[in-house]
Amino acid sequence: MTANTAVGALEVLFRRLGLLMALAAGISLLPGVAAVTRPTGRTVGRPEQVFSPVRLALIALGWFVAAVVLWRPLPVHLGTRTRAGLLVPAVAAYVMGLGLAMAGRIALGAAYRPTSTVGVRLAPGQALVTSGPYALVRHPMYVGIVLAALGALGLYRTWTTLLFIAQLPVLYVRARREDEALEAEFGAAWRRYHNSVPAWLPRPGGRQRRARDPGSGSDRLKS
């Protein structure tokens, strides 16, 4: 077996496994998507512009069609050594990203709701989740999506993955919307969490910054 054949076989294997992982991650989101028709808690913005069964179905259908149509190789021809060197970091980023996104989803549990750039709906009686991956960053699902998207681009090298990369800045707007809703809902507790845990990049060693509690005058750590 030549080096080119071996690298090609590994790429095929990891691409198939990657699609299975993406399918599992997508299935884990379905309960939250289905919850858009149920009673909600605090609302910020106008999420009703997006969060209706019909609109969500149309958006999902549009993304699916675009993904299928654009699932074509990018006009980039890489040598065997370059592909072999790219495979390991691409797979690592993809797996870690999907794992982090799913860990964030699990940590939210029944409180998970889809968000958009136009508005956010919280779950009724939602608690402020600060444990698990949320003890490292405030938006672990989005950080995971960014990592997975970068890994997917290196692994699949299709126009679909490039389109997904181009859409990543939208996550920043959605994160700001979520922060706005959580601050309105939890007030000082959220501000302490905001001051002690970064939004996107975890601090070295997972250390959290001490946040001063304005009510007691003492320093506290949210975890």
N, C-alpha and C positions, 0 to 999 in steps of 0.2 A: 504493500500500500504506500503510495506516495504521500509526501507531506500535504500536498494540495487536497488529495482525496480525504485524508484524515481530518484536516481542518473543516472541509465541507461537511463531513459526516457529523462532526461535533456541532457545527452550526445548525444543521437540520434537527439534531436531537434537542438542543437547548431552545430552538425556536418553537418546537412542538410543546415542550414542557412549559415554556413561557406563555403560550396561548392557553394552556390548561390553568395556569396560575391566574391569568387575567380573567378567565371565565369564573373561577372561584371567587375572586375579588368582586367581580360584578354581581354575582349572586348574593354576596354578603350585604350589598347595598339595597337589595329589593325591599326588605321590610321597611326601611326608612322612606323609600320612594312611595310605597303603598300608604304610608301614614299621612300623606298630604291631604287625604280626604277626611281625616279625623280631626277632632277639636285640637286647637293649638294654644300655646301660651303666648308670650309676648311676641309682637310683630314689629319689625322695623322696615321702613321702606314700603314697597308695594309688591310683595312676593306673589300676590294673586295674578300678576301679569304673566307669571311663568308656571306657578305651582297649581295646575289643574290637570286632571288625568289626560284630557285631550291634548293640551299643550305639551306636557311631558312626553306623551306618546309620539307626537310629531317631531319634537326635538330629538328623541332617541332614534326615530326612524331616519331623520336627516343625517345624524352622525353615522348610523350604520351604513347607509347608502354611500356617503362620502368615503367611509373607511374602505368599503369594498371596491369602489371605483378607483380610488387612489392607491390601492395595495399593489403598487408597481415598483420595481427596483429603481432606486435613484441612479442617475447616470454617473456613478462613481465606481471606478475599477481599482480594487485594492489588491496588492500582492499577497502571496501566501503568508509571509512573515507579518505583514501589517494586520491581516485578518486574525492571525493567531494571537498577536499582541493585544488586539482590540477585544477579543472574545472574553477574556477573563474579567477585565474591569466592566465591560458592558453587562455581562451576566450578573456580576456582583451588585452593580447599581440597580439592575432590574429586580433582582430577588429581594435585596434589602429594601428597595422602595415599596414594592408591593407588600412586603411583610410589615413595614412601618405603617402603611396606609390601613391595612387590615387590623393591626394592633390598635390604632386609633379608633377604628370603627367598633371594635369589640369593647374598648374602654368606655365608649359612649353608651353602649347598650341600647335600651329602648328610647333613649333621648336623641338618638341620631335623626336628623332631618336634613334633606338636601337644601343647599343655599344657592343664591344667585347674586349677580351684580346689582339687581334692582331691589332685592329685599331678602329678609331672613325671618323665618318662623322658628321659635323655640318650642320645645315640647312642654305640655302642661306640667307644672310642678318640677321643671327641670332643675337638677342640682349642678353646681359648678364643678366640673370634672378637672382635677389637678393631679391625678395619680397616673401610674403607668407611663406611656409615652408623653402624656401631657405634663409630666413633671420635668421633662427635658426641653420641650418646645411647646408653644401654645397652639401650633397648627401642624401636628404630626402627619395628618392625612395628606395635607397639601405638600409638605416636605417629601413624603413618600411618593406622591404622584410625580413631583419634579424628578426625583431620582429614577423612578421607573421609566419615565418618558425619555430621559437621557440614555438610560441603558437600552431601551427599546430601539432608539435611533441607531445605536452602535451595533445592536444584534440583528435587527431586521433590515435596516437601511432602505426603507420604503418612503414613498411620498406621504402615506398616511401618518407614519411616525413623525415626519417633518412637520406636517400640519398640526399634530398634537403639540409639538414643541412651540410652534408659533402661537398657540392658544394659552400657554402657561402664564403670561402676564395677567390674564383674567383672574387667576387664583389670588393675586395680591389684592385686587378690588374686593373679591368675595371675603377674604380674610379681614379686611377693614370693616366690612359690613357686619361680620360675625362679632368682631371686637365691640362694635357700637351696640349691638343687641345685648351682648353679655354685660357690658358696663351698665346699660340701662336697667338690666334685670337684677344684677348682683351688687352694684355700687362699689362700696369701699372694699369688699372682699375681692371683687374682680380687679380693682386697681392694685391691691397688694400682690395678687397673682401676676398681673401685668408687669409690675416693677421687679419681680423676682425671677420670672421665667421669660427667656427671649422668644420672639415670634417664630424665627426660622432656623437659626443656627444654634445648636446647644453649646453651652460653655464648656471649656476643657475640663474633663473629669466629671462632667455632669453637675458641677457646682451651681447652686442657685444664689442669687444675690439677696441679701437681707433687705427686706422692705419694712420701713417704719410704719407702725400702726398709728395713724393720726389720733385715734380715739384713746389709746392708752399711753402713747409716748414711748412704747417699747418696740424693739425690733422683733420681727417675726419672719419665719420661713413658711411659705406655702409649699406643700408637697402632696 
